[in-house]
Amino acid sequence: MKKNIYNIIKGKFLVSDDALKNWRFIIFLSLLALVMIASSHTADRKVHRIAKLSNDVKELKSEYLDVRKRLMQSKMESKITAAMAKRGLAPSVTPPQIIKIKTKK
């Protein structure tokens, strides 16, 4: 048992007669490790992109609500009256009248 551990530490399993099997397995494990590392980097990149996009969505929602609030305020009758008063226009004091046209047959 002690001799086997020393052989592994010294690397004799890599230069022995049946070392080709060991090298194939080591290369397979190395490629598998590279694939795992690449996969984790890709997943991290996607997570960061999702976080950035969700922040962008929050900002756009906030901007939308702000613009909608300003639009609603600008459509209020009191705001329109104040804006037109600066131009010299005022709301009509007399109510509108209905004009009926009678046609002769």
C-alpha positions as CSV (number, residue, x, y, z in Angstrom):
1,M,0.0,0.0,0.0
2,K,2.8,2.4,1.0
3,K,4.7,1.5,-2.2
4,N,1.6,2.3,-4.4
5,I,1.2,5.7,-2.8
6,Y,4.9,6.5,-3.4
7,N,4.5,5.4,-7.1
8,I,1.5,7.7,-7.5
9,I,3.3,10.6,-5.9
10,K,6.4,10.0,-8.0
11,G,4.3,9.8,-11.2
12,K,5.3,6.3,-12.2
13,F,1.8,5.5,-13.3
14,L,2.4,8.1,-16.2
15,V,5.5,6.4,-17.6
16,S,4.7,2.7,-17.0
17,D,3.7,0.3,-19.8
18,D,0.0,0.8,-19.5
19,A,0.3,4.6,-19.1
20,L,-1.7,5.3,-22.3
21,K,-5.0,4.5,-20.5
22,N,-4.0,6.8,-17.7
23,W,-3.1,9.6,-20.1
24,R,-6.4,9.3,-21.9
25,F,-8.3,9.5,-18.6
26,I,-6.3,12.6,-17.5
27,I,-6.9,14.3,-20.8
28,F,-10.6,13.5,-20.6
29,L,-10.8,14.9,-17.1
30,S,-8.9,18.1,-18.2
31,L,-11.3,18.6,-21.1
32,L,-14.3,18.0,-18.8
33,A,-12.9,20.6,-16.3
34,L,-12.5,23.1,-19.2
35,V,-16.1,22.6,-20.3
36,M,-17.3,23.1,-16.7
37,I,-15.3,26.3,-16.3
38,A,-16.6,27.7,-19.6
39,S,-20.2,26.7,-18.6
40,S,-19.9,28.5,-15.3
41,H,-18.5,31.6,-16.9
42,T,-21.4,31.6,-19.4
43,A,-23.9,31.3,-16.6
44,D,-22.3,34.1,-14.6
45,R,-22.4,36.3,-17.7
46,K,-26.1,35.6,-18.2
47,V,-26.9,36.3,-14.5
48,H,-25.1,39.7,-14.8
49,R,-27.0,40.5,-18.0
50,I,-30.3,39.6,-16.4
51,A,-29.6,41.8,-13.4
52,K,-28.7,44.7,-15.7
53,L,-31.8,44.3,-17.8
54,S,-34.0,44.1,-14.7
55,N,-32.5,47.4,-13.5
56,D,-33.2,48.9,-16.9
57,V,-36.8,47.8,-16.7
58,K,-37.2,49.3,-13.3
59,E,-35.7,52.6,-14.5
60,L,-38.0,52.6,-17.6
61,K,-41.1,51.9,-15.4
62,S,-40.1,54.8,-13.1
63,E,-39.7,57.1,-16.1
64,Y,-43.0,56.0,-17.6
65,L,-44.8,56.7,-14.3
66,D,-43.2,60.1,-14.1
67,V,-44.1,61.1,-17.6
68,R,-47.7,59.8,-17.2
69,K,-48.0,61.8,-14.0
70,R,-46.8,65.0,-15.8
71,L,-49.2,64.3,-18.7
72,M,-52.2,63.9,-16.4
73,Q,-51.3,67.1,-14.6
74,S,-50.9,69.1,-17.8
75,K,-54.3,67.9,-19.0
76,M,-56.0,69.3,-15.9
77,E,-58.4,72.1,-16.6
78,S,-56.8,74.4,-14.0
79,K,-53.4,74.0,-15.7
80,I,-54.8,74.7,-19.1
81,T,-56.7,77.7,-17.9
82,A,-53.5,79.1,-16.2
83,A,-51.5,78.5,-19.4
84,M,-54.0,80.2,-21.6
85,A,-54.3,83.1,-19.2
86,K,-50.7,83.9,-19.9
87,R,-51.7,84.2,-23.6
88,G,-54.6,86.4,-22.8
89,L,-57.3,83.8,-23.3
90,A,-60.0,83.1,-20.7
91,P,-62.8,80.5,-20.4
92,S,-66.1,81.6,-21.8
93,V,-68.6,83.2,-19.4
94,T,-71.6,82.4,-21.4
95,P,-72.5,78.8,-22.0
96,P,-72.6,77.5,-25.6
97,Q,-75.8,77.6,-27.6
98,I,-77.2,75.0,-29.8
99,I,-77.9,76.1,-33.4
100,K,-80.6,74.2,-35.2
101,I,-81.1,74.6,-38.9
102,K,-84.5,73.9,-40.4
103,T,-84.7,72.8,-43.9
104,K,-87.7,73.4,-46.1
105,K,-89.2,70.5,-47.9
